[in-house]
Amino acid sequence: MTHELLLMRHAKSDWSVDTNDFSRPLKKRGRRAAKQIGRWLYEQGLIPDTILSSPATRALETAQRVCRQLNIAKSAIVCDPRIYEADAQTLLAILKTGCHKRRVLLVGHNPGLEELLLKLVPHSVPLSANGKHLPTAALAQLAFESDWTELTEGTAKLVALIHPDSLSV
C-alpha cells in the first residue's frame, strides 16, 4: 500500500513581536500562506489521516489554519514537543513509531524538515528562489511503498513541492 507524507514548514512568523522563539506568532502573510496551502490540499483531495505538529506557536497556528481549510477540527492535531528543533533522525523516529495511517501531515521547522526531505528523497529536490528546499509555508508531498516502520533513506518519491507564492489567491 502506498503511504504519503506531507512535510510542511511553518508559515512566515512575525519577528516584530517581542517574544521568545517558541512563542513567536504568524505574520499576516504567513496566515494567508497557510490558508492557501490548506485550500490546495483540499482541492487536491489530500486530506491527512493524521496531523503532527510542533507545539511552537507559529507551527501550531499553521497547522490550525490548514485544518480550517480541510474542515478538520483543531483538536485532531497531535502536538509533539520533540518536533520543535528536531533533526532529521528525530523526525524519522517520530514517524516510524507513531504513524499507522496512510497519509500524514507533519508541520515543523527547518533545518530538520529540509534534512528529512533530502534524506528520504533519493533524487535532487528543487530549490526555491531564496535557495531553500522548504521556504516558509512550503509543502512537500512524498509517497513511499513501505510501511512507516520501514521508512528509510532514499525510499520516498517527491510527488509535489508546493510554495504558496505559486498558488492563486
C-alpha positions in Angstrom: 0.0 0.0 0.0 1.2 3.5 -0.9 1.7 5.8 2.1 2.0 9.6 1.8 4.0 12.0 3.9 3.2 15.7 3.7 6.0 17.8 5.1 5.1 21.4 5.7 7.3 24.1 7.1 5.5 26.6 9.4 4.4 29.7 7.7 6.1 33.1 8.0 6.5 34.2 11.6 6.3 37.7 12.9 9.7 38.9 14.2 8.3 42.3 15.3 6.5 40.7 18.3 8.7 40.9 21.4 8.6 37.2 22.5 10.8 34.1 22.6 11.3 31.9 19.6 8.9 29.2 20.8 6.0 31.7 21.2 6.5 33.7 18.0 3.2 34.0 16.1 2.5 34.1 12.4 2.7 37.2 10.3 -0.3 38.3 8.2 1.5 36.9 5.2 2.0 33.6 7.0 -1.6 33.3 7.9 -2.6 33.8 4.3 0.0 31.3 3.0 -1.1 28.6 5.5 -4.7 29.1 4.2 -3.5 28.8 0.6 -1.7 25.5 1.3 -4.7 24.2 3.2 -7.0 25.1 0.3 -4.6 23.5 -2.2 -4.6 20.3 -0.1 -8.4 20.3 -0.1 -8.7 20.9 -3.8 -6.3 18.0 -4.5 -8.2 15.7 -2.2 -5.1 15.3 0.1 -6.9 15.1 3.4 -4.4 13.8 6.1 -5.4 10.9 8.3 -3.0 12.2 11.0 -1.6 15.7 11.6 1.5 16.0 13.7 2.7 19.5 14.7 5.4 21.1 16.7 3.8 22.9 19.6 5.6 26.2 18.8 3.0 28.9 18.2 3.9 29.5 14.6 3.8 25.8 13.7 0.6 25.1 15.6 -1.1 28.1 14.1 0.0 27.0 10.6 -1.5 23.5 11.3 -4.7 25.0 12.6 -5.2 27.3 9.6 -4.6 24.3 7.3 -7.1 22.3 9.2 -9.7 25.0 8.9 -9.4 24.8 5.1 -9.7 21.0 5.3 -12.8 21.0 7.5 -10.8 19.2 10.2 -11.2 20.1 13.9 -8.2 21.7 15.5 -8.4 19.0 18.2 -7.3 16.5 15.6 -3.8 18.0 15.6 -1.3 15.9 17.7 1.3 18.3 19.2 4.6 16.5 19.8 7.3 18.6 21.6 10.0 16.5 20.0 9.3 18.1 16.6 10.4 21.6 17.8 14.1 21.9 17.0 14.2 18.3 15.8 16.8 17.0 13.4 16.0 14.6 10.6 16.8 11.5 12.7 14.4 12.6 15.4 11.6 13.4 12.9 12.1 10.0 11.2 11.9 8.2 14.6 8.6 10.0 15.4 7.2 8.9 12.1 8.4 5.4 12.4 6.9 4.8 15.9 3.8 7.0 15.9 2.3 6.7 12.4 0.0 3.9 11.4 -2.1 5.9 8.9 -2.0 6.2 5.1 -1.4 10.0 4.8 0.4 12.1 7.5 0.9 15.8 7.6 3.9 16.9 9.6 4.2 20.6 10.4 7.6 21.7 11.7 10.7 23.7 11.3 13.9 24.0 9.3 16.6 22.8 9.2 15.1 19.4 10.4 12.4 19.3 7.8 14.7 20.0 4.9 17.2 17.4 6.2 14.4 14.9 6.4 13.2 15.7 2.9 16.7 15.3 1.4 17.3 12.1 3.3 14.1 10.4 2.2 14.1 11.5 -1.5 16.9 9.9 -3.4 16.9 12.4 -6.3 17.6 16.1 -6.2 15.0 18.3 -4.7 14.5 21.7 -6.4 15.4 24.9 -4.6 13.1 27.9 -4.3 14.1 31.4 -5.4 15.5 32.1 -1.9 17.8 29.0 -2.1 15.8 26.8 0.3 14.1 23.5 -0.4 11.4 24.3 2.1 10.9 28.0 2.5 8.1 29.1 4.9 4.7 27.5 4.3 6.1 25.2 1.6 4.7 21.7 1.3 6.5 18.6 0.1 4.2 15.7 -0.9 6.1 12.4 -0.7 5.0 8.8 -1.5 6.5 5.5 -0.5 5.5 1.9 -0.7 6.9 0.5 2.5 5.3 0.6 5.9 6.1 3.5 8.2 8.4 1.4 10.3 10.5 0.7 7.2 10.7 4.3 6.1 14.5 4.9 5.5 16.9 7.0 3.5 16.1 7.1 -0.2 12.7 5.2 0.0 10.4 8.1 -0.9 9.4 9.8 -4.1 8.8 13.5 -4.4 5.3 13.9 -5.9 4.9 17.6 -5.5 6.7 20.6 -4.0 4.3 23.5 -3.4 5.1 27.1 -2.5 2.2 29.3 -1.5 3.6 32.1 -3.9 2.9 29.8 -6.8 -0.8 29.4 -5.9 -3.6 31.7 -6.9 -5.0 33.8 -4.1 
